[in-house]
Amino acid sequence: MSKKNITQINSNSELLNPIKPMNVDAVNYLGWFISDVQNVRNWTGQLFNNDVDLNNPKVFELKTAAQNALSEIEDDVVKIKAFLAEYVPPNK
């Protein structure tokens, strides 16, 4: 059986049974995304809601932590978008 035939059979199977099982990896990324967003909110809130002494090393630590969490959010969003792309209605 050729690769094309296998793909066609898989596509036909999805058309007949459009039920997709729970995606544990996607659920994990959603949890990490929510946690990372909360971290950015907490750390940037400490920076933006008060007068800040830019000579205080804690300010640098908060900024670094917020930037790291933002990078994690960006990664989470890319993964979540990829998971969402897998959810295509059978009539498309």
N, C-alpha and C positions, 0 to 999 in steps of 0.2 A: 504494500500500500504506500502510495506516495505521500510526501509531506502535505501537499495540497489537499489530498483526500482526507487526511486526518484533521486538518484545519477546518475543512467543510463539515465534517462530522461533528467536531466540537462546536462549531457555530450553530449547527442544526440542533444540537443538544441544548444549547443555551436558549434557543428560540422555543423549544418545547418545555423547558423547565427554567424559567427566568428567576428562580429563587437562588439568591447568593447567601452562602453561610456567613455567620458572624466573622468579622475581620478583627482578630485579636490584636494584630500589629497596629491597625488603624486606631483601635481603642486606646492602646498604649500611647501612641503619638498624641492623641487628643488630650490625654491626662498630662503628658509632659508639657504640651503647649499651654494648657491652663496653668500649670505650676510655674512655668517660665514667665508667663504674662503677669502672674501675681508677684513674682520676684522683682520684675522690672517696675511694677507699680510701687512696691514697697521701697526699693532702693532709690528710685528717682524721686519719689515723694519726700524722702529724707533730704535729698539735694535741693529740690525745687521749692519746697514749702517753707523753707527757713532761710535766714541769713547764713551764708556759708563762708567759712574761713578757708580760702584756697591753699593756705599753708598747712592745714591740718591733714596728716596722712590718711585719716579715716575717709576724707572726701575722695581721695584718689582710689581707695579701696572700694567705696560705694560706686564710683564711676566705672571702675573696671568690672565689678560684678554685674552692673546693669548692662554694660556693653557685651559681656559674655552671654548673659541671658538673652539679649537681643539677637545675637548670632544663633543661639539655640532656637529661638522663635522662628527665625528665617528658615533654618533647616526643617523644623517641624512643619511649617507652612508648605514647603516644597513636597515633603512626604505626604501630607494630608491631601494636597492637590492631586498627587499621583494616585492615591487610593480612590479619590472621588472620580478620577477619569475612568476607572474600571467599571463604574456603575453606568452602563449604557442601556437604555430601554431596548427591548427586543425588536421594536419596529424601526430602529435607526440603522 
